């Protein structure tokens, strides 16, 4: 490969993801990724250099660490609105979590060592399998946020290429070192507010356990719109149901225990946002009827 190539025109002899390389080595780009990537700052084309990516439009440079391109554009509403938002609460502090690989390791091991988390993951596997199976095999699925790959084995069974992305560098590096699957994988950092892929360039997007961490309606709705922008066929996303039994009980206890309210959405609002982006809310099952307020939303794009 020459020292500089425009991603849309670059060709690689090996389209498989190699084992983690030395600092600065770029993992081979599958063709599906090459034709879809864009600058998360200005939506321009990216050029591949030996150890970084560069936008041909705005000249922003994106470094590579342990073979992983770091394309996460951090920030909240002020990064996508013309005027700086005056939000009191934002997700910016949450975005800084799990940046270190040791912190990411501890987070992922907790899901393996704690019984209630293993049980929750088992339920999630079942729901994911049902929803993804209903849409057939996809050529590409973006898992964002992928964490350390907790749900990757289940998602990978339904795609030819699994793109693993997370805003936390530590999570991606940990996952790339520990979650090797038979399915072709590509790892990168990315923000779900600024997904570095072109419109409808990925078959499907899976976004689990993020929406309920976003403290404002502006952020939660931006997330859904961005997921649907990138997806060509469908989106599977979790959110905490405002009208769920779990949330109603929490609201009843709040005056006595002082716990903050959950960050929620209604099923109706998710349906409205899907419709705005040319999709239909086809299914919205609860993770657990009595013990959880999390729902899995399947939003399918119109193919006509």
N, C-alpha and C positions, 0 to 999 in steps of 0.2 A: 504494500500500500504506500502511496506517496505520502509525504509529510502532511499535506493538507488536502482534504477532499470534502466537497459538499455532500452532506449525508444522503440526499435524494439520489445522487449519482454514484455513491461509493459502492464497491463490490468487495465481498470477502469470500475467500475460498472455503473457509470453515465457518459454517453458520451455527455451530454448536457452542454452548457456553463452557468455556474451559474452567479448570479449577482455579481458585484465587491465585492471582499473579503477584508480582512484586509491585511496590509503590509506583503508581503512574501507568502501569500497563492497562490498556483498555480491553475489556472482554470482547470477543468477536460479536458484532452486531448481527442478529438475524435480519433477513431482508424485510420482514414485516415491521421491525422496529425502525430500520433505516428510512423507510418510506413514510413514516408516521411522525417522527420526532419534530418538535419545533422549540424555539426559544420561549421559556416561560415568562420572560419579561416583555417581549415585543411581538411574539409569534413569528419571528423571522426564521429563515433556514439556518441550520447549524452546520459548521464545518468540523470535521474530525481531524485533530492533530495527534501527535504521538502520545501526549499525556494530558490533553485537555480537549474540551469542545469550545468552539467560539461561534457566536452569532454573526452572520455575514451582514446583518442589518444594523444592530446596535453595538456590536463589538464586545458584548459581555462575554467573559470567559468563565467556563465552568470546569473546575478541576476534576481529576480522577483520583480516587483513593482505593488501593487494593483492587484495582480493576473496575471499580464502580463509579460511573459518572454521577457527580453531585449536582443535580438539576433542581433542587428544592428552592423555590423562591418563598422565603418566609415573610410573615406579615399578615395583617387582617384587612378589614374593609377599606382602609385608606389606600391599599394597593390595587383596588379595582374600581374605585370611585374617583370622579374628577376632583372632588374636594375631600380633604382629610376628614375622616369620620371622627366624631366626638364620643365614641363609645366609651363607657366607663369600664365595662367588662369586655375582655377579648380572650381569645384562645392562645395568645402569644406565649404566655408562660407554659402552657401545655405543649406547645411546639418545641420547646427546649428540652423536654424530657427524653430520656433514653438515647441521648446523643453519644454517650460513651458505651463501648462494647461490654464492659463489666456490668453496667446498669441494665443494659438490654438482656444480658445473660440471666441476671437475677429475676427480671420480670418474666422471662420465658420459662425458667425453671419452676417458678411458682405455679404455673399452669399445669406442670407435670406432677408436682409434689402435693398439691392440695386437692383433697377429694372433691370438694364442691366445684372447683374449677375444671377438674377432669370430667365431671358429670355435665357441666355446662358445655364443654367442648364436644362431648358425645352428642348432645342434643343439636348443637350447631351443625355438626357433620351431617346428621340426618336431614335437617331442613335444607342445607346447602345442596345435598345430593338430590333431593326431590325437586328443588327449584331449577337447578342447573340441568338436570336430566330432562326436564320438560322442554328445554330449548335446544336439545341436541348438542353435538360436538361443535365447539367453536374453534376457529383457527387461532384466535388470540383472545386471552382474557387478561385484563389488568387487575391485580389485587392491590388495592390502595385504601388504607394502610395495611401492608403485609405483616408488620411486626417482625418477629423472628421466624415466620413461616408456620405459625400454629395451625392455620387452616389450609396451608398449601397442598398437602396430600389430597384432600378432598376436592379442591378446586382443579388441581392438575389433571384429575381423571376425566375432566370434561373439556379439555382444550389441547391443541397441538403445541401451543406456546404460552407459557405462563410468565407474564411480566410482573415482577415483584418490586413494589415501590413503597417507600415510607419517607416521611419528612425527617425521621430520626436516623441519622447516619449509623449509630450503634446498632439499631435493629437490623438494618440492611446488611451490615458487615457480619453480624452474628448469624443471620439467616443464611447468607451465602456460604458460610463456613460449615454450617451444621445441617442444612436442609437440602440435601442433594436428592433429586427425584429422577425417575426415568423420563419424565416429560421435559422437553426443552425449557429452560428457564433463563431469564435475563433480569439482572438486578440493577436498581438505580434509586437515587433519592428523588423525591418529588413532593410538592405540596398539593393537597386535594383542592385547594383554592385556585391553583395555577398549574393544572396538569399539562406537562410538556408534550402533548400530542395534539395533532390536528383534529378538526371537527370530524366526527364519525369515522375515525381511522382505526379504532379498536372494536372488535366484535362485541365484547362485553366487558363490563366493569363490576367488580365485587368490592364493596366498601362496608366492612364490618366493624362495629364498636368504635365509631368515630363521631357520628352525629350527636350522640348524647353527651359528648365532652365539649361541645361548642355552646358557649353561654348566651349567645344572642340569636335572635331570629334571622338577622341579616346573614350571619355566618352559616346557620343551618340551611337556609334556602340557597345561598350561594353554592354550598356543597352539592346539593341535588342538581342544580342547573349545570354545574361543571361536569358532574358524572355523566349526565345525559348528553351534554355537548360532545363528549369524546366517544360515547358508545354508538356503534352502528346498529346493533340489534337489541340489546337489553342491558339493564342494570339490576343488580341485587344489592340492596342496602339495608342496614339495620337502623332503627330509631327507637326511642323510648316513647311509648304510646301515652299521650296525655290522659286518655280516658280509661286506661287499664286499671284493673283492680289494685295492682301493686302501687300505682301512683295515687289512686284515690285514698288508699290506706295511709300512705305517707303524708298526704295533705291533711288527713284527719289528725295524725299524731304530731304534726309540725308545731302547733301552738304549745305543746307540752315538752317536746324534746329539742326544739330549736334547730333541727336539721334544715339545711338549705333545700329549696325545691329542686326537683329533678329538671334537667334540660330536656324538654319534651316537644313533640309535634303531634298533631292529630292525623288520623288516617285520611280524612277529607282533604287536609292541606297537602299532604303528599300526593294524593290523587290529582289535585289541581295543578301542582307543579309539574307532574308528569305530563299532563295534557298540554301544558304550555310549551313543552319541548317535543311534542309529537309522539308521546308514548301513552300507554294505558297501564294502570295499576292492575295487574292480572291476579296477584295473590299477595296476602299480607298476614301470614300466620304468626301467632305469638310463639316465642321461644318456649315458654311454659305458662299455662293458663293462670295458675295461682301464684307461682313463686317468681315470676319475671314479668316485667313490663316491656321487654324488648320485642320488637316485631321485625320480621324479615320481609321487606317489600320487593316484589318482582315487578319491574317496570319495563314493558316491551314496546319497542319502537314500531310504528306503522311501516310496513314494507310496500305499501301501495303508493 
